[in-house]
Amino acid sequence: MLVGCKQKDLDISSFDNWDLGLGAPICIAGPCSVETPEQLDLTVAALVSEGIKIIRGGVWKPRTRPNSFEGVGAKALPWIKEVKDKYKVKFAIEVASPIHVEEALKFGIDIFWIGARSTVNPFTVQEIANSLKGVDMPVLVKNPVNADLALWIGALERFHQAGIKKLGAIHRGFSNFNDKTYRNSPMWQIPLGLKTYLPEIPLLNDPSHISGRRDLIPQIAQMALDLNFDGLMIESHIDPEKAWSDAFQQLHPSDLGQLLRALKTRKVDVDNPIFQSQLELIREQIDDVDRELLEILSRRMSLVEKAGEYKKLNNVTVFQRERWKKVFETRPEWAQALRLNPDFAKDLFQLIHTESIKKQTEVKERIDYPNIKG
């Protein structure tokens, strides 16, 4: 069970199974921002030549800092209508308020997506959902900025309760100041958790916002397909270096086409009894190792409790900074020597540390207050 999300809270069966009718994997592509009629027309023409049938484009751009480029606004909508009619494509834009919804519907926008900054605020999500009652169109919900699965699912539920039948999700990564590689950390376990709870809805990956750099987009896109995502949303601009926003993460349409042709799709199941037999054997071995890991962790926590008792009897604090500093320095080194990812070891021992402090605190309370039952 994932933290912050209880399965009993979810009405899984009521979510519809649907797709965009374009096969898999889906690819939605287009500029971060719609800048001018010329930029939009040239970009769409180039994307159509690469086989793209759904275009994305930012009209209203929520920005972190004031005075940044926040999109050209509603004046871009007639330009979008023109390229939709000219190139026979569908068009997706981000909406962040009921006013955006009202304006966009006037010009035949086909798909809405809800941005990460909106998903994080249930009041904003509810206002947008209310404005869409009675509207039959796809709505794609990006994950919230922070790593909160329940908040993401809650946003999807709000649109579902408003009557939106064609719901999808977009994984665009999560804010993480410790990540020196990606603009937004992928944290793959969270979108996979979403897919586990809501298997019926399409799940897309946005490698542009995860990467923040065009050279990292291929590996993130391939990872998403390896994890059985239903498609991708990728930013593409006719002249990326001169883009008015997010220039470093946009691909030229020809580069996008080359990437899409290079990506490999994987099979979910293989009708091969030898493969299935071997895979099952490996999984049984993994189960055995997992049991051993838990047994070892149980032994470790027993030792932690003994240490807690000894500290209490000798009037020593539960948390001792130098000890844990040594742990966090040595365990990643040990992991690297064993050909494990040191960052993984660091994260693992952070969890172990938290549980150890909890255990020793419980020991202290048990000794101090022996007559109080938990």
Buried (B, 14 or more C-beta within 10 A) or exposed (E): EBEEBEEEEBEEEEBEEBBBEBEBBBBBBBBBBBBEBEBBBBBBBBBBEBEBBBBBBBBBBBEEEEEEBBBBEBEBBEBBBBBBEEBEBBBBBBBBBBEBBEBBBEBEBBBBBBBBBBBBBBEBBBBBBEBBEEEEBBBBBBBBBEBBBBBBBBBBBBBBBBEBBBBBBBBBBBBBEEBEEBBBBBBBEBBBBBBBBBEEBBBBBBBBBBBBEBEBBBEBBBBBBEBBBBBBBBBBBBBBEEBBBBBBBBBBBBBBBEBBEEBEEEEEEEEEEEEEEEEEEEEEEEEEEEEEEEEEEEEBBEEBBEBBBEBBEEEEEBEEEEEBEEBBEEBBEEBEEEEBEBEEBBEBBBEBBEBBBEBBEEBBEBEEEEEEEE
